[in-house]
Amino acid sequence: MDYREAGVDISAADAAKQRIKRLARGTFNPGVLSEIGSFGGLFRPDFASYQEPVLVSSTDGVGTKIQVARLMGVHDTVGYDLVAHCVNDILVQGASPLFFLDYLALGRMDPDRVEAVVSGVTRACQEFGCPLVGGETAEMPGTYADDDYDLAGFIVGVVERGKALPAGVSAGDALLGLPSAGLHTNGYSLARQALFAKAGHQAATVLPELGTSIGAALLAPHKSYLAALEGLIERGRIRALAHITGGGFPGNIPRVLPDGLGAVVRRGSWEVPPLFRLIQAAGEVPDDEMFRTFNMGVGMIVVVAPGDLHEVEHSLERRGEPSFLIGSVVEGPGVTFE
Amino acid sequence: MDYREAGVDISAADAAKQRIKRLARGTFNPGVLSEIGSFGGLFRPDFASYQEPVLVSSTDGVGTKIQVARLMGVHDTVGYDLVAHCVNDILVQGASPLFFLDYLALGRMDPDRVEAVVSGVTRACQEFGCPLVGGETAEMPGTYADDDYDLAGFIVGVVERGKALPAGVSAGDALLGLPSAGLHTNGYSLARQALFAKAGHQAATVLPELGTSIGAALLAPHKSYLAALEGLIERGRIRALAHITGGGFPGNIPRVLPDGLGAVVRRGSWEVPPLFRLIQAAGEVPDDEMFRTFNMGVGMIVVVAPGDLHEVEHSLERRGEPSFLIGSVVEGPGVTFE
């Protein structure tokens, strides 16, 4: 017997590793001191301009969006999603990315599949200035179906301690919603159940209100708000950010509010995109369940002092970023919808 | 329809999160500035004693050792394995741990299962002085069987740039082998195939040569070499370390040798533990395949200049750490067995 008979193909793993190495190299900046393939990734941070640098780290997956990727045979976008999601998570604390690592586990080591996924990771790493310094690619027959896989990402960034968010959130602060690009990376188990299992739609079905197929709409890449928000954070114009991920509005807004404060969100203050309405109708999902599962078209909520609202809206507009005034911070806990 | 009908239980996730929060708090040190549950973990590094701090990061999983954990109904040790593996990976670069994050994906969100796994993670985090500052726990019905899960870890450490390993490896350097505690976290697909599928053993079968059941022997926790080696690294007595993980001897020793240098390993210079001999016999696995799949009883190889060998052996002995002189660095690439 050998390892291959046990379902683990070391030659395929070596081939995949070479492709990852090449892709990762395209993300490197002068801080990276190691090649992919060493036991640890070496990154020399430049903290010269920081008084008290704080490292901010986060990990996330892309959930069952991978099952939509499999249906569509498109595997690079979930790689992009992974990085964009993690970048947003540390942006919420005010941090800029330093470096990224990924974990990819597959039922069968397919170098083409690995390359597709990782090419999405590295495309996003380049876009966000966040080198891919390491990763793990594991063949796990038995845990994953032959054609299936899972993907997790890890990011490290930095923030000046005095500029870390949230900070200074008060009752009366405005909530600005920034549009999402789709479901981002949450709610896919419910969306698939409603659209495919219950309503009997096919992934390839093109619907006029979506302007594309259901599968393509579901695969729309997770949007990062780094470019839109980093200048405003640097200038101290933002009090808090809430990344609307798993748990939706009630699960994420309270995470960045001080004890005793809550939020009022006016549901009619932005237009919920057609994909969410389609899922809601297909699954007969109550409003409350929609808002605690999905981002409903709002990928990031920006908490702004009333006096800074005009400047923030104007700055976003100049960058071509739409925003909606969707509510405000109020006394008393929790999220209330109007 | 709601999220629960789609197989995702937000209440169970909340319950699991509370238990993780409590466990993680027990790992915190003064560097940790955030609670579990924020979007990113905040860690303020103390680099006052460093001239040029380099961040060293690594990610890994525990592979199909999880399938043995399921057979035995024991889920804390794989959590411990995860941290010990990652600590060893950055130790190879000369780094000490700063903080850790974990990713746990399950077919069904079972708070007891989550708590068991994470309790192993946090026990190891405490032992290695490496706070758990964040993580993700994802319920992914369909990707994982109801009772199945996968686990990935992510570590960040620091090394003074001038003390990063490997450094100065030369032909004639000695290779010291440090004993492993078992299979650590590699080769489980082959081991399970050989022992269970081919030889028909049961996990609960107690064998005299193992002194315990096959399942318990397979689950023996991954050993970390941090305590044994950090002082020697600090004093500049080690030129390189090779963590013997996936790929075994030929896959890992060359990763830390300069181009043009290789290694000669004398197979008879240490006693291969009974578990490896049992797997080899059960699966009729050739010697070469054993050495490129398993650690064969040597979990870490220490590359030492001949002049430092006595001091290193003596230091390890004083700490109660056995070591074997298993070979040397030679001109010419690859790993040759004698």
Contacts between the chains, C-beta under 8 A, distances in Angstrom:
chain1	res1	chain2	res2	distance
A	1	B	190	7.1
A	1	B	193	6.8
A	1	B	194	5.9
A	1	B	198	6.7
A	1	B	283	3.9
A	1	B	284	5.9
A	1	B	285	5.3
A	1	B	289	7.8
A	2	B	190	7.6
A	2	B	285	6.7
A	2	B	286	7.2
A	2	B	289	4.6
A	3	B	187	7.6
A	3	B	189	7.2
A	3	B	190	5.0
A	3	B	289	6.5
A	3	B	292	7.7
A	3	B	293	5.1
A	5	B	193	7.0
A	6	B	189	4.4
A	6	B	190	4.1
A	6	B	192	7.6
A	6	B	193	4.0
A	6	B	194	7.5
A	7	B	189	5.5
A	7	B	193	7.6
A	8	B	189	4.9
A	8	B	190	6.9
A	10	B	247	6.9
A	10	B	251	7.6
A	10	B	292	7.2
A	33	B	54	6.3
A	33	B	161	7.8
A	33	B	164	7.9
A	34	B	93	7.8
A	37	B	255	6.6
A	38	B	93	6.9
A	38	B	255	6.5
A	38	B	256	8.0
A	39	B	58	6.4
A	39	B	89	4.5
A	39	B	90	7.1
A	39	B	92	4.0
A	39	B	93	6.1
A	39	B	243	5.9
A	39	B	255	6.8
A	39	B	256	7.6
A	40	B	56	4.2
A	40	B	57	6.1
A	40	B	58	4.4
A	40	B	89	5.5
A	40	B	90	4.3
A	40	B	92	6.7
A	40	B	93	4.3
A	40	B	95	6.4
A	40	B	157	7.4
A	41	B	56	7.0
A	41	B	57	5.0
A	41	B	58	6.9
A	42	B	54	5.3
A	42	B	55	7.5
A	42	B	56	5.6
A	42	B	93	6.4
A	42	B	159	7.8
A	42	B	164	6.6
A	43	B	54	6.8
A	43	B	55	4.7
A	43	B	56	7.8
A	43	B	57	7.0
A	44	B	52	6.8
A	44	B	53	7.8
A	44	B	54	5.0
A	44	B	55	7.6
A	44	B	161	6.7
A	45	B	53	7.4
A	45	B	55	6.0
A	47	B	47	7.8
A	52	B	44	6.9
A	53	B	44	7.8
A	53	B	45	7.4
A	54	B	33	6.3
A	54	B	42	5.2
A	54	B	43	6.8
A	54	B	44	5.0
A	55	B	42	7.4
A	55	B	43	4.7
A	55	B	44	7.6
A	55	B	45	6.0
A	55	B	55	7.8
A	55	B	98	7.4
A	55	B	99	7.6
A	55	B	156	7.0
A	56	B	40	4.2
A	56	B	41	6.9
A	56	B	42	5.6
A	56	B	43	7.8
A	57	B	40	6.1
A	57	B	41	5.0
A	57	B	43	7.1
A	57	B	99	6.8
A	57	B	101	5.9
A	57	B	133	6.3
A	57	B	134	5.9
A	57	B	154	7.6
A	57	B	156	6.7
A	58	B	39	6.4
A	58	B	40	4.4
A	58	B	41	6.9
A	58	B	101	7.4
A	58	B	134	5.8
A	59	B	101	4.6
A	59	B	102	7.3
A	59	B	103	5.1
A	59	B	134	6.1
A	59	B	135	6.2
A	59	B	136	5.0
A	59	B	154	5.8
A	60	B	103	7.8
A	60	B	136	5.1
A	61	B	103	6.4
A	61	B	105	6.3
A	61	B	136	6.1
A	61	B	138	5.3
A	61	B	140	7.9
A	63	B	138	6.0
A	63	B	140	6.3
A	64	B	140	5.6
A	64	B	141	7.7
A	64	B	142	6.3
A	64	B	143	6.3
A	66	B	143	7.0
A	67	B	142	6.3
A	67	B	143	7.1
A	89	B	39	4.4
A	89	B	40	5.5
A	90	B	39	7.1
A	90	B	40	4.3
A	92	B	39	4.0
A	92	B	40	6.7
A	93	B	34	7.7
A	93	B	38	6.9
A	93	B	39	6.1
A	93	B	40	4.3
A	93	B	42	6.4
A	95	B	40	6.4
A	98	B	55	7.4
A	99	B	55	7.6
A	99	B	57	6.8
A	101	B	57	5.9
A	101	B	58	7.5
A	101	B	59	4.6
A	101	B	154	6.3
A	102	B	59	7.3
A	103	B	59	5.1
A	103	B	60	7.8
A	103	B	61	6.3
A	103	B	103	6.7
A	103	B	152	4.1
A	103	B	154	7.8
A	105	B	61	6.3
A	105	B	150	5.8
A	105	B	152	7.6
A	133	B	57	6.3
A	134	B	57	5.9
A	134	B	58	5.8
A	134	B	59	6.1
A	135	B	59	6.2
A	136	B	59	5.0
A	136	B	60	5.1
A	136	B	61	6.0
A	136	B	152	7.0
A	138	B	61	5.3
A	138	B	63	6.0
A	139	B	189	7.9
A	140	B	61	7.9
A	140	B	63	6.3
A	140	B	64	5.6
A	140	B	150	7.2
A	140	B	189	7.5
A	141	B	64	7.7
A	141	B	189	6.2
A	142	B	64	6.3
A	142	B	67	6.3
A	142	B	189	7.4
A	143	B	64	6.3
A	143	B	66	6.9
A	143	B	67	7.1
A	143	B	144	7.3
A	143	B	148	6.2
A	143	B	150	6.0
A	144	B	143	7.3
A	148	B	143	6.2
A	150	B	105	5.8
A	150	B	140	7.2
A	150	B	143	6.0
A	150	B	150	6.0
A	152	B	103	4.1
A	152	B	105	7.6
A	152	B	136	7.0
A	152	B	152	5.1
A	154	B	57	7.6
A	154	B	59	5.8
A	154	B	101	6.2
A	154	B	103	7.8
A	154	B	154	3.9
A	156	B	55	7.1
A	156	B	57	6.7
A	156	B	156	5.9
A	157	B	40	7.4
A	159	B	42	7.8
A	161	B	33	7.8
A	161	B	44	6.7
A	164	B	33	7.8
A	164	B	42	6.6
A	187	B	3	7.5
A	189	B	3	7.2
A	189	B	6	4.5
A	189	B	7	5.5
A	189	B	8	4.9
A	189	B	139	7.9
A	189	B	140	7.6
A	189	B	141	6.1
A	189	B	142	7.4
A	190	B	1	7.0
A	190	B	2	7.6
A	190	B	3	5.0
A	190	B	6	4.1
A	190	B	8	6.9
A	192	B	6	7.6
A	193	B	1	6.7
A	193	B	5	7.0
A	193	B	6	4.0
A	193	B	7	7.5
A	194	B	1	5.8
A	194	B	6	7.6
A	198	B	1	6.6
A	243	B	39	5.9
A	247	B	10	6.9
A	251	B	10	7.6
A	255	B	37	6.7
A	255	B	38	6.6
A	255	B	39	6.8
A	256	B	39	7.6
A	283	B	1	3.9
A	284	B	1	5.9
A	285	B	1	5.2
A	285	B	2	6.7
A	286	B	2	7.2
A	289	B	1	7.8
A	289	B	2	4.6
A	289	B	3	6.5
A	292	B	3	7.7
A	292	B	10	7.2
A	293	B	3	5.1
